Amino acid sequence: MKKKITRIIVVLLFVLTIFLIGSYYLRFSENQETKNNQLNGKKEFSEFLIRKKKLPQTSEEVSLIAIGDVSYSRGVERIVKKQNDINYPFLKTQNYLKSADLVFGNLETPITQGAEIPDFEMIFRSDPGTEQALKQAGFSILSLANNHTPNFGEKGLKDTFNYLESANIKYVGAGKNEQEAYQAIYIEKKGIKFAFLAYSDNNIVPDFYEASTDRAGTAFMRIDKMTEAVNEARQRSDFVIVSMHAGTEYSNEPNELQINFAHSAIDAGADLVIGHHPHTVQTLEKYKDKYIFYSLGNFVFDQPQSQKTTEGLAIKVYFTKDRINKISLLPVVMENLAQPTIANEDAANRVLQRLNFSTANQEIYFWNSNDDSFEKDKKAVIYNETPKNKGNVSKHEQADLNNNLIIENYNLEDGQLTIRENEKAVWQSPDDWWIDNFVLADSNNDGILDINLSLWKSGNFGSSKPFWVEENDMSVKNHFFVLDFIDSAVKQIWGSSNLTEPNCEFKIADIDNDSKNELVVIEGDYLQKPECNGNFVAVWKWNGWGFSNEWRSDRGNYSNLEIERDDEKSYIVVDIL
């Protein structure tokens, strides 16, 4: 009996030994496989970084919207009073205007107290409060060099200066004396410095409208003074923008004075010339690789006498550090004499035809609430060069996400995001991440601004993987992460596994007008990794645990994603490669 028990024990010990040895080798094999996968992942990521850093740098763009003549006088003033809303003229366009970093226009009226101006009177005046409407609409800088701003003399001009200054709106082309009137105004955005100059045709106004050493006034179109000012501005800025108030009223073509002055401005070093005064859209010219818009027509002006005086053009100019990349064109039509709105197809074509210039098209998508679907349209654009995919993005933003009354600096350079408070780094993205872009927005609709990241890394999951997943895919893929800055710590609140299609670009905005933000992306593929070729435009919505796809476009070749809004809807705008 004892011998039998002994044999059983020996057998059991043998079986146990075999099991333990097998388990050891199995674990060893699995661990070795895991280590090999990790090593392969690190190697692939290192190679990915080398290729990624060779891609061209994409500097941040600065956008400028320029519009035509604006007057809050006569009929416009009466409509504003009837509507009991000083902001009425811009209600349908202010969201579009605010989509730009800078907004420029021609204010063709002084802001000063006085009696109501009757119809057909050629002396203009706007009530105090106009400056707040202009501020609310998004204006950064206004030209005062025209034939109406000095209508109420020095007092009217000085009142205008004071009201605009109180609203923190810069002005150019007029001043308390000659020096101020003729000097450039400088504005810096995202590290790019702009110089603005503005001039008025001295043939259409009395001589005393011109500023002198001891009298407030405007800057006249004197080529010698303009040339000197442009030369100086050229040395002190990256871009020089010249505005001219000239031309034959209601003519579709520029006259000789406009052409000579615009050419002289370009010859002196100006990068862009913007014209006003004819009250209709005139020809666009490309001269020495620079653009001249001879007249943008009316934007807010009580001139219903003809179709073309109720139609105008807004332009959105995109600048990088060394060039104008493109100019997007938005024809508008004045409704009720005082309120510009986006032109329908027929009106838009009429306006664009007056430019007498070849244009391309951007694609736009917008939500149709009647059909609960997205519709596609087109928007005219001028490209300085063929659109291309974005390279490595350099980006800088400021915000107070943790609500401690200290502004944080968010700096993305070479794929790494650094957050600083008072010059001290409080968080930095890991070295084994490459961040393509970040957006500060409430992507999960909890009322808190998030740090949203599109990033590349090795490994489908973090340090642990779900129990139902057999193997962690260690290849380098694109991910979307959502972080919050709470108190003094940056915490990840959500992160995707490997995305099936990488995000080439993304924005966060309310696209379907449900008061909740959506994630809007250009989706690509991994075939040209680390480059990302945009194949689809897609909209994703937070569902409580992640993002669900709401819509995807037809297959195409897309780049340069933007979101624009008017008073009714949001528009997804993309370039066609």
C-alpha positions as CSV (number, residue, x, y, z in Angstrom):
1,M,0.0,0.0,0.0
2,K,2.8,2.4,0.9
3,K,4.6,1.5,-2.3
4,K,1.4,2.3,-4.3
5,I,1.0,5.7,-2.6
6,T,4.7,6.4,-3.2
7,R,4.3,5.7,-6.9
8,I,1.2,7.9,-7.1
9,I,3.1,10.8,-5.4
10,V,6.0,10.3,-7.8
11,V,3.7,10.5,-10.8
12,L,1.9,13.5,-9.4
13,L,5.2,15.3,-8.8
14,F,6.4,14.4,-12.3
15,V,3.2,15.8,-13.8
16,L,3.5,18.9,-11.7
17,T,7.1,19.4,-12.7
18,I,6.2,19.0,-16.4
19,F,3.3,21.5,-15.9
20,L,5.5,24.0,-14.1
21,I,8.2,23.7,-16.8
22,G,5.6,24.1,-19.5
23,S,4.1,27.1,-17.8
24,Y,7.5,28.6,-17.4
25,Y,8.4,28.2,-21.0
26,L,5.0,29.5,-22.1
27,R,5.4,32.6,-19.9
28,F,8.9,33.0,-21.1
29,S,7.8,32.7,-24.7
30,E,4.9,35.2,-24.1
31,N,7.2,37.6,-22.3
32,Q,9.8,37.3,-25.0
33,E,7.1,37.9,-27.6
34,T,5.9,40.9,-25.7
35,K,9.4,42.3,-25.4
36,N,10.1,41.7,-29.0
37,N,6.8,43.5,-29.9
38,Q,7.8,46.4,-27.7
39,L,11.3,46.5,-29.2
40,N,9.8,46.4,-32.7
41,G,7.3,49.2,-31.7
42,K,10.1,51.4,-30.3
43,K,12.2,50.8,-33.5
44,E,9.2,51.7,-35.7
45,F,8.5,54.8,-33.7
46,S,12.1,55.9,-33.9
47,E,12.0,55.5,-37.7
48,F,8.7,57.2,-37.8
49,L,10.1,60.2,-36.0
50,I,13.0,60.5,-38.4
51,R,10.7,60.6,-41.4
52,K,8.2,62.8,-39.6
53,K,10.8,65.5,-38.8
54,K,11.8,65.6,-42.5
55,L,8.3,66.8,-43.5
56,P,8.1,70.5,-44.2
57,Q,7.2,72.8,-41.4
58,T,3.7,74.3,-41.5
59,S,3.6,77.7,-39.9
60,E,0.3,79.0,-38.4
61,E,-1.8,81.0,-40.8
62,V,-3.2,84.4,-40.0
63,S,-6.5,85.3,-41.8
64,L,-7.7,88.8,-42.7
65,I,-11.2,89.6,-43.8
66,A,-11.6,92.8,-45.7
67,I,-15.0,94.2,-46.6
68,G,-16.3,97.3,-48.5
69,D,-17.9,100.5,-47.6
70,V,-19.7,100.8,-44.2
71,S,-22.1,103.7,-43.3
72,Y,-24.4,103.9,-40.3
73,S,-26.0,107.1,-41.7
74,R,-29.2,108.1,-43.4
75,G,-31.4,105.1,-44.2
76,V,-29.2,102.7,-42.3
77,E,-29.5,104.8,-39.1
78,R,-33.3,104.8,-39.4
79,I,-33.5,101.1,-40.0
80,V,-31.3,100.5,-37.0
81,K,-33.5,102.7,-34.8
82,K,-36.6,101.0,-36.1
83,Q,-35.1,97.6,-35.3
84,N,-34.0,99.0,-31.9
85,D,-30.7,97.1,-32.3
86,I,-27.4,98.9,-33.0
87,N,-26.0,95.5,-34.1
88,Y,-28.7,94.9,-36.7
89,P,-26.5,95.5,-39.8
90,F,-24.0,92.8,-38.9
91,L,-26.3,90.1,-37.4
92,K,-26.1,87.9,-40.4
93,T,-22.3,88.3,-41.0
94,Q,-20.6,88.8,-37.6
95,N,-20.0,85.1,-37.1
96,Y,-18.2,85.0,-40.5
97,L,-16.2,88.2,-39.7
98,K,-15.2,86.7,-36.3
99,S,-13.8,83.6,-38.0
100,A,-10.8,85.7,-39.0
101,D,-7.8,86.9,-36.9
102,L,-8.2,90.4,-38.3
103,V,-11.1,92.3,-39.8
104,F,-10.6,95.5,-42.0
105,G,-13.2,97.8,-43.6
106,N,-13.8,101.4,-44.7
107,L,-15.9,103.4,-42.2
108,E,-17.5,106.0,-44.4
109,T,-19.0,108.1,-41.7
110,P,-17.9,110.1,-38.6
111,I,-19.2,108.9,-35.2
112,T,-20.4,112.1,-33.5
113,Q,-23.6,113.5,-32.0
114,G,-26.1,115.5,-34.2
115,A,-29.4,115.5,-36.0
116,E,-30.7,112.7,-38.1
117,I,-29.4,112.8,-41.7
118,P,-32.2,112.9,-44.3
119,D,-32.3,110.7,-47.4
120,F,-30.1,111.7,-50.4
121,E,-28.1,114.1,-48.2
122,M,-24.4,113.8,-49.0
123,I,-23.1,114.6,-45.5
124,F,-23.0,111.5,-43.3
125,R,-23.0,111.1,-39.5
126,S,-23.4,108.1,-37.2
127,D,-24.6,108.1,-33.6
128,P,-22.3,107.2,-30.7
129,G,-22.7,103.5,-30.1
130,T,-21.8,102.7,-33.7
131,E,-18.3,101.9,-32.4
132,Q,-19.7,99.2,-30.1
133,A,-21.5,97.6,-33.0
134,L,-18.3,97.6,-35.0
135,K,-16.5,96.0,-32.1
136,Q,-19.2,93.4,-31.6
137,A,-19.0,92.6,-35.3
138,G,-15.2,91.8,-34.9
139,F,-13.5,94.8,-36.6
140,S,-9.8,95.1,-35.7
141,I,-8.9,98.2,-37.9
142,L,-10.8,100.7,-40.0
143,S,-9.8,103.0,-42.8
144,L,-11.0,106.6,-42.2
145,A,-9.4,107.9,-45.5
146,N,-12.5,108.7,-47.5
147,N,-14.8,111.6,-48.6
148,H,-17.3,111.3,-45.7
149,T,-15.5,110.7,-42.4
150,P,-14.4,114.5,-42.3
151,N,-18.0,115.6,-43.1
152,F,-18.4,117.2,-39.6
153,G,-15.0,118.8,-39.5
154,E,-12.2,118.4,-37.0
155,K,-14.7,117.9,-34.1
156,G,-16.4,115.0,-36.0
157,L,-13.1,113.4,-36.8
158,K,-11.7,113.7,-33.2
159,D,-15.0,112.4,-31.8
160,T,-14.6,109.4,-34.2
161,F,-11.0,108.8,-33.0
162,N,-12.1,108.9,-29.4
163,Y,-15.1,106.5,-29.9
164,L,-13.0,104.0,-31.8
165,E,-10.2,104.1,-29.3
166,S,-12.8,103.5,-26.5
167,A,-13.9,100.3,-28.4
168,N,-10.2,99.3,-28.9
169,I,-10.6,99.5,-32.7
170,K,-7.5,100.8,-34.5
171,Y,-7.9,103.3,-37.4
172,V,-5.7,104.4,-40.3
173,G,-5.7,107.1,-42.9
174,A,-6.7,109.9,-40.6
175,G,-5.3,111.5,-37.5
176,K,-5.1,114.6,-35.3
177,N,-2.3,115.9,-37.6
178,E,-0.4,115.1,-40.7
179,Q,2.1,112.8,-39.1
180,E,-0.7,110.6,-37.5
181,A,-2.8,110.6,-40.7
182,Y,0.0,109.4,-43.0
183,Q,1.7,106.9,-40.6
184,A,1.2,103.1,-40.8
185,I,-0.6,101.2,-38.1
186,Y,1.0,98.0,-37.0
187,I,-0.8,94.9,-35.7
188,E,0.9,91.6,-34.8
189,K,-0.8,88.2,-34.8
190,K,0.8,84.8,-34.2
191,G,4.2,86.3,-34.8
192,I,3.3,87.9,-38.1
193,K,3.4,91.7,-38.2
194,F,1.1,93.7,-40.5
195,A,1.3,97.3,-41.5
196,F,-1.8,99.1,-42.7
197,L,-1.9,102.4,-44.7
198,A,-5.0,104.2,-46.1
199,Y,-5.4,107.1,-48.6
200,S,-8.3,109.1,-50.2
201,D,-8.5,110.6,-53.6
202,N,-7.9,114.4,-53.1
203,N,-9.9,115.1,-56.3
204,I,-13.2,114.2,-54.7
205,V,-12.9,116.2,-51.5
206,P,-12.1,119.8,-50.4
207,D,-8.4,120.5,-49.7
208,F,-9.1,121.2,-46.0
209,Y,-10.1,117.5,-45.6
210,E,-6.3,116.7,-45.7
211,A,-4.5,116.6,-42.3
212,S,-1.9,119.3,-41.8
213,T,0.7,120.0,-39.1
214,D,-2.0,121.7,-36.9
215,R,-5.3,120.3,-38.2
216,A,-7.0,116.9,-38.0
217,G,-7.8,115.3,-41.3
218,T,-7.2,112.4,-43.7
219,A,-4.3,111.1,-45.8
220,F,-4.5,112.1,-49.5
221,M,-3.4,109.9,-52.4
222,R,0.0,111.5,-52.8
223,I,2.3,109.0,-54.4
224,D,5.5,110.5,-52.9
225,K,4.2,110.3,-49.3
226,M,2.7,106.8,-49.9
227,T,6.0,105.5,-51.3
228,E,7.9,106.8,-48.4
229,A,5.4,105.3,-45.9
230,V,5.3,101.9,-47.7
231,N,9.2,101.8,-47.8
232,E,9.3,102.4,-44.0
233,A,6.5,99.9,-43.3
234,R,8.3,97.3,-45.4
235,Q,11.3,97.4,-43.1
236,R,9.1,97.1,-40.0
237,S,6.6,94.4,-40.9
238,D,6.1,91.2,-42.7
239,F,3.2,92.4,-44.9
240,V,2.1,95.9,-46.0
241,I,-1.6,96.4,-46.8
242,V,-2.7,99.6,-48.6
243,S,-6.2,100.9,-48.8
244,M,-7.3,103.5,-51.4
245,H,-10.6,105.4,-51.6
246,A,-10.9,106.3,-55.3
247,G,-12.5,105.5,-58.6
248,T,-15.5,106.4,-60.7
249,E,-18.7,105.8,-58.8
250,Y,-20.9,102.9,-60.1
251,S,-18.3,101.9,-62.7
252,N,-17.3,98.3,-63.0
253,E,-13.8,99.2,-64.1
254,P,-11.0,101.1,-62.3
255,N,-9.9,104.4,-63.7
256,E,-6.3,105.5,-64.5
257,L,-5.8,107.1,-61.1
258,Q,-6.7,103.9,-59.3
259,I,-4.5,101.8,-61.5
260,N,-1.5,104.1,-61.2
261,F,-1.7,104.5,-57.5
262,A,-2.2,100.8,-56.9
263,H,0.7,99.9,-59.1
264,S,2.9,102.5,-57.4
265,A,2.0,101.0,-54.0
266,I,3.0,97.5,-55.2
267,D,6.2,98.9,-56.7
268,A,7.0,100.5,-53.4
269,G,6.6,97.2,-51.5
270,A,2.9,96.7,-50.7
271,D,1.7,93.2,-50.6
272,L,-2.0,93.8,-51.1
273,V,-4.1,96.8,-52.2
274,I,-7.8,97.1,-51.3
275,G,-10.1,99.7,-52.9
276,H,-13.3,101.4,-51.9
277,H,-15.6,104.2,-53.1
278,P,-17.2,103.2,-56.4
279,H,-20.0,101.4,-54.5
280,T,-19.8,98.4,-56.8
281,V,-17.4,95.5,-57.1
282,Q,-14.6,96.2,-59.6
283,T,-11.9,94.3,-61.4
284,L,-9.3,92.2,-59.6
285,E,-5.7,92.5,-60.9
286,K,-2.6,90.4,-60.2
287,Y,0.3,92.8,-60.6
288,K,3.9,91.6,-60.0
289,D,2.4,88.6,-58.1
290,K,0.5,90.9,-55.8
291,Y,-3.3,91.3,-55.7
292,I,-5.2,94.5,-56.2
293,F,-8.9,94.6,-55.4
294,Y,-9.9,97.9,-57.0
295,S,-13.3,98.0,-55.2
296,L,-15.1,95.7,-52.8
297,G,-18.3,97.5,-53.3
298,N,-20.8,98.2,-50.5
299,F,-21.2,96.2,-47.3
300,V,-23.5,98.3,-45.2
301,F,-24.8,101.2,-47.3
302,D,-28.3,102.6,-48.1
303,Q,-28.0,102.5,-51.9
304,P,-30.9,100.5,-53.4
305,Q,-30.9,102.4,-56.7
306,S,-29.4,99.5,-58.7
307,Q,-28.7,95.8,-58.3
308,K,-24.9,96.2,-58.3
309,T,-24.9,98.8,-55.4
310,T,-26.7,96.2,-53.2
311,E,-24.0,93.6,-53.9
312,G,-20.5,93.5,-52.4
313,L,-17.6,91.3,-51.8
314,A,-15.8,90.1,-48.6
315,I,-12.4,88.6,-49.0
316,K,-10.6,86.4,-46.6
317,V,-6.8,86.5,-47.1
318,Y,-4.6,83.8,-45.6
319,F,-1.1,84.7,-44.7
320,T,1.9,82.7,-43.6
321,K,5.2,84.2,-42.5
322,D,6.5,84.6,-46.0
323,R,3.5,84.7,-48.4
324,I,-0.2,85.0,-49.1
325,N,-1.4,81.4,-49.5
326,K,-4.9,82.0,-50.8
327,I,-7.8,84.4,-50.9
328,S,-11.4,83.1,-50.3
329,L,-14.2,85.1,-51.8
330,L,-17.6,85.7,-50.3
331,P,-20.1,87.7,-52.3
332,V,-22.8,89.4,-50.2
333,V,-26.2,91.1,-50.8
334,M,-27.7,93.8,-48.7
335,E,-31.1,93.0,-47.4
336,N,-33.5,95.7,-46.2
337,L,-30.9,98.4,-47.3
338,A,-28.8,97.8,-44.2
339,Q,-28.0,94.1,-43.6
340,P,-25.5,92.1,-45.7
341,T,-26.1,88.4,-46.1
342,I,-24.4,85.7,-48.0
343,A,-25.4,85.9,-51.7
344,N,-27.3,83.2,-53.5
345,E,-25.7,81.4,-56.4
346,D,-27.0,83.9,-59.1
347,A,-25.9,87.0,-57.2
348,A,-22.6,85.4,-56.3
349,N,-21.9,84.7,-59.9
350,R,-22.7,88.3,-60.9
351,V,-20.3,89.6,-58.3
352,L,-17.5,87.2,-59.2
353,Q,-17.9,88.0,-62.9
354,R,-17.1,91.6,-62.2
355,L,-13.7,90.6,-60.9
356,N,-12.8,89.4,-64.4
357,F,-10.4,86.9,-62.8
358,S,-10.1,83.2,-62.9
359,T,-11.0,81.4,-59.6
360,A,-11.0,77.9,-58.2
361,N,-13.4,76.3,-55.8
362,Q,-13.3,75.1,-52.2
363,E,-15.8,72.5,-51.1
364,I,-18.2,73.4,-48.3
365,Y,-20.6,71.2,-46.3
366,F,-23.4,72.3,-44.0
367,W,-26.2,70.7,-42.0
368,N,-29.7,70.9,-43.5
369,S,-32.0,70.6,-40.6
370,N,-35.0,70.0,-42.8
371,D,-33.6,66.8,-44.3
372,D,-31.4,65.9,-41.3
373,S,-28.4,65.6,-43.6
374,F,-25.3,67.3,-44.8
375,E,-25.4,69.2,-48.1
376,K,-22.4,70.1,-50.4
377,D,-21.7,73.4,-52.1
378,K,-18.8,75.4,-53.5
379,K,-17.0,78.6,-52.6
380,A,-14.8,80.6,-54.9
381,V,-11.1,80.9,-53.9
382,I,-7.8,82.1,-55.4
383,Y,-4.7,80.0,-54.8
384,N,-1.2,81.4,-54.9
385,E,0.0,77.8,-55.2
386,T,-1.5,74.4,-55.5
387,P,-3.0,73.4,-52.1
388,K,-1.2,70.6,-50.4
389,N,-1.3,68.6,-47.2
390,K,-0.2,70.2,-44.0
391,G,3.3,69.3,-42.8
392,N,4.6,69.5,-39.2
393,V,2.5,72.1,-37.4
394,S,4.0,74.8,-35.1
395,K,1.3,76.3,-32.9
396,H,1.0,78.6,-29.9
397,E,-2.1,79.4,-27.8
398,Q,-3.0,80.9,-24.5
399,A,-5.8,80.0,-22.1
400,D,-6.7,79.6,-18.4
401,L,-8.1,76.1,-18.4
402,N,-7.7,75.4,-14.7
403,N,-9.3,78.7,-13.7
404,N,-6.5,79.8,-11.4
405,L,-6.4,83.3,-13.0
406,I,-3.0,82.5,-14.5
407,I,-2.8,82.3,-18.3
408,E,-1.1,79.1,-19.5
409,N,1.0,79.0,-22.7
410,Y,0.4,76.0,-24.9
411,N,3.3,75.5,-27.3
412,L,3.5,72.8,-29.9
413,E,7.0,72.3,-31.5
414,D,8.4,69.3,-33.3
415,G,5.5,67.1,-32.2
416,Q,5.8,67.9,-28.4
417,L,3.3,69.9,-26.5
418,T,4.5,72.0,-23.5
419,I,2.2,73.8,-21.1
420,R,3.8,76.6,-19.1
421,E,2.5,78.9,-16.3
422,N,4.7,81.9,-15.5
423,E,7.4,80.5,-17.7
424,K,7.5,77.3,-15.7
425,A,6.7,74.0,-17.5
426,V,3.7,72.3,-15.7
427,W,3.2,69.5,-18.3
428,Q,5.0,68.1,-21.3
429,S,3.8,65.4,-23.6
430,P,5.8,62.1,-23.4
431,D,8.8,61.6,-25.7
432,D,7.1,58.5,-27.2
433,W,4.2,60.6,-28.5
434,W,4.2,62.7,-31.7
435,I,1.4,65.3,-31.5
436,D,0.2,66.6,-34.9
437,N,-2.1,69.2,-33.5
438,F,-4.1,70.3,-30.4
439,V,-7.4,72.2,-30.0
440,L,-8.6,73.8,-26.8
441,A,-12.4,73.1,-26.8
442,D,-15.2,71.3,-25.0
443,S,-15.3,68.1,-27.1
444,N,-17.3,66.0,-24.7
445,N,-19.9,68.7,-23.9
446,D,-19.4,68.8,-20.2
447,G,-18.9,72.5,-20.0
448,I,-15.2,72.2,-19.4
449,L,-12.6,73.2,-22.0
450,D,-10.5,70.2,-22.9
451,I,-7.0,69.7,-24.4
452,N,-7.8,67.6,-27.5
453,L,-4.8,65.9,-29.2
454,S,-4.3,64.1,-32.5
455,L,-1.1,62.0,-31.8
456,W,1.0,59.1,-33.1
457,K,2.4,56.5,-30.8
458,S,3.4,52.9,-30.7
459,G,1.0,50.5,-29.1
460,N,-2.8,50.2,-29.4
461,F,-3.3,50.5,-25.6
462,G,-1.4,51.9,-22.6
463,S,0.4,49.9,-20.0
464,S,-2.4,47.4,-19.8
465,K,-4.8,46.1,-22.4
466,P,-8.4,44.9,-22.2
467,F,-8.7,41.3,-21.1
468,W,-10.5,40.3,-24.3
469,V,-7.5,41.5,-26.4
470,E,-5.0,38.8,-27.1
471,E,-2.1,41.0,-28.3
472,N,-1.3,44.7,-28.1
473,D,-0.7,46.0,-31.6
474,M,2.6,47.9,-31.2
475,S,2.7,49.4,-34.7
476,V,2.7,53.2,-34.9
477,K,-0.8,54.5,-35.4
478,N,-2.8,57.7,-34.9
479,H,-4.9,58.3,-31.8
480,F,-7.3,60.9,-30.4
481,F,-6.9,61.9,-26.8
482,V,-8.8,64.2,-24.5
483,L,-7.1,65.7,-21.5
484,D,-8.3,68.1,-18.8
485,F,-6.2,70.6,-16.8
486,I,-7.7,70.4,-13.3
487,D,-6.1,72.2,-10.3
488,S,-2.4,71.7,-11.0
489,A,-2.5,68.5,-13.0
490,V,-3.1,67.5,-16.6
491,K,-5.2,64.3,-16.6
492,Q,-6.2,62.1,-19.5
493,I,-10.0,61.6,-19.4
494,W,-10.3,59.6,-22.7
495,G,-8.1,58.1,-25.3
496,S,-8.8,56.1,-28.4
497,S,-7.1,52.9,-29.4
498,N,-5.6,52.8,-32.9
499,L,-7.8,54.7,-35.3
500,T,-8.8,52.8,-38.4
501,E,-8.3,56.0,-40.5
502,P,-5.8,58.6,-39.1
503,N,-6.9,62.2,-38.5
504,C,-5.1,64.4,-40.9
505,E,-6.7,67.5,-39.5
506,F,-9.5,68.2,-37.0
507,K,-11.7,71.0,-35.6
508,I,-14.3,71.1,-32.8
509,A,-17.5,73.1,-33.4
510,D,-21.3,72.8,-33.3
511,I,-22.0,71.8,-36.9
512,D,-25.6,70.6,-36.7
513,N,-26.9,73.5,-34.5
514,D,-27.9,71.3,-31.6
515,S,-25.9,73.4,-29.1
516,K,-23.4,70.6,-28.7
517,N,-19.9,70.4,-30.2
518,E,-18.9,67.8,-32.8
519,L,-15.5,66.6,-33.8
520,V,-14.9,67.4,-37.5
521,V,-12.0,65.7,-39.2
522,I,-10.3,65.1,-42.4
523,E,-9.6,61.3,-42.4
524,G,-6.7,59.8,-44.3
525,D,-5.0,56.4,-44.5
526,Y,-1.7,54.9,-43.4
527,L,-0.3,54.1,-46.9
528,Q,2.0,57.2,-47.0
529,K,2.7,57.3,-43.3
530,P,4.0,59.7,-41.8
531,E,2.3,61.8,-44.4
532,C,-1.5,62.0,-44.2
533,N,-3.5,62.3,-47.4
534,G,-7.1,63.4,-46.7
535,N,-9.6,61.0,-48.2
536,F,-12.8,61.9,-46.3
537,V,-14.4,64.7,-44.3
538,A,-16.2,63.2,-41.3
539,V,-18.2,64.4,-38.3
540,W,-18.1,62.6,-35.0
541,K,-20.2,63.2,-31.8
542,W,-19.5,62.4,-28.2
543,N,-21.8,59.7,-27.0
544,G,-20.9,59.5,-23.3
545,W,-18.1,56.9,-23.6
546,G,-16.5,57.9,-26.8
547,F,-17.1,59.4,-30.3
548,S,-19.6,58.0,-32.7
549,N,-19.5,58.7,-36.5
550,E,-22.4,60.9,-37.6
551,W,-21.5,61.5,-41.2
552,R,-18.8,61.0,-43.8
553,S,-18.3,62.6,-47.2
554,D,-17.7,60.9,-50.5
555,R,-14.1,60.0,-51.1
556,G,-12.0,62.9,-52.3
557,N,-8.6,64.6,-51.8
558,Y,-9.0,67.2,-49.1
559,S,-6.9,69.5,-47.0
560,N,-6.9,72.7,-45.0
561,L,-10.0,72.2,-42.9
562,E,-11.9,75.3,-41.6
563,I,-15.2,76.0,-39.8
564,E,-17.1,79.2,-40.7
565,R,-20.5,80.4,-39.5
566,D,-23.2,82.8,-40.4
567,D,-26.3,83.6,-38.3
568,E,-28.0,80.4,-39.3
569,K,-25.5,77.6,-39.8
570,S,-21.9,76.3,-39.6
571,Y,-19.9,75.5,-42.7
572,I,-17.2,72.9,-43.1
573,V,-14.7,74.4,-45.6
574,V,-11.9,72.3,-47.3
575,D,-9.5,72.8,-50.1
576,I,-9.6,70.3,-53.0
577,L,-6.1,68.9,-53.7
